Amino acid sequence: MVGFLSQKGINQAVIRSSEGKVYRVKAGNYIGMNFGQVTSVIETEVKIKEMVQDSNGDWTERESSLLLAE
């Protein structure tokens, strides 16, 4: 996460991908390679819910976050 903005009461995060591309995301958008969905955006953090396979091959939900880079 490299930035934050709010328009008409909707919080958005500015994200830089590993390839260097820049995107704006908000709650409900999908992100990443593990079927990640943005659940919330605040000034310093983006929370994401992902579906990942465990060592047994079962799908499980995992929460992660991206913090604002300083």
Buried (B, 14 or more C-beta within 10 A) or exposed (E): BEBBEEEEEEBBBBBBEEEEEEEEBBBEBEBBEEEBBBEBBEEEBBBBBBEBEEEEEEEEEEEEEBEBEE
